[in-house]
Amino acid sequence: MTRSLRKGSNGSSLMCRSGPADTVIVLDFETSGLSPDMGDRVIEVGAVRVEAGSITARFQSLMNPGIRVSGFIEDYTGITNRMLRAAPPCKTVMAQPADFIEGHDLVAHNAAFDQRFLDSECRRIRRRYAGAFACSMLAARRVYPHAPNHKLGTLVALNQLPASGTFHRALADAEMTAHLWLGMLKDIREHYCIRHISFSLMQALTRVPKAAAGHFLEQCIRVGPE
């Protein structure tokens, strides 16, 4: 169910309920397949820490899943079985990104996919995380409804965002997603005159029907804290 947002106290409450949307961890996984429920594992993790709108730290590592990946995955990611055999095992690596994300809300492009794998790998090492997820792809469908599609590469090119590294490598995708996320926040501020955008507001935006996104954001105009 979509939470309604009205001008006044309700709007202000939603905008202030969580931390600022420009202080997050942006996360990306490359994986052996589509579903941890089918035995697929993470083969590379990339993450960037964004604080007050600037990237302040990065983490990247290959992970040996203990299984061979298909030729399709090798071609898609550029990560070969030989590279993975030389990488540390997943259980050794995952403690580091678990520490890196601690205490932060999380952003990913197609976040449901990354969240499933994060949950699965954290369970394997008996770790938990407290941060909530927001999806940059769902947000982009509402902020940029006329984009030809909402793939990360398309949105980066459309908005002329910095593109470093290679698509479908975890750290490069995490960095580009961070630039996309920050670009959306900038466009929302400028177009709707919303000075303070909370993480919870961006989460709520992703749940609003696409056709109603503009109206939703209009209700937020100037209701943020002074």
Secondary structure as GFF3:
##gff-version 3
##sequence-region A 1 226
A	DSSP	alpha_helix	9	16	.	.	.	ID=ss1
A	DSSP	beta_strand	24	31	.	.	.	ID=ss2
A	DSSP	three_ten_helix	36	38	.	.	.	ID=ss3
A	DSSP	beta_strand	42	51	.	.	.	ID=ss4
A	DSSP	beta_strand	54	62	.	.	.	ID=ss5
A	DSSP	alpha_helix	71	77	.	.	.	ID=ss6
A	DSSP	alpha_helix	81	85	.	.	.	ID=ss7
A	DSSP	alpha_helix	90	93	.	.	.	ID=ss8
A	DSSP	alpha_helix	95	101	.	.	.	ID=ss9
A	DSSP	beta_strand	106	108	.	.	.	ID=ss10
A	DSSP	alpha_helix	111	124	.	.	.	ID=ss11
A	DSSP	beta_strand	133	135	.	.	.	ID=ss12
A	DSSP	alpha_helix	136	143	.	.	.	ID=ss13
A	DSSP	alpha_helix	152	158	.	.	.	ID=ss14
A	DSSP	alpha_helix	170	192	.	.	.	ID=ss15
A	DSSP	alpha_helix	199	207	.	.	.	ID=ss16
A	DSSP	three_ten_helix	210	212	.	.	.	ID=ss17
A	DSSP	alpha_helix	213	218	.	.	.	ID=ss18
###
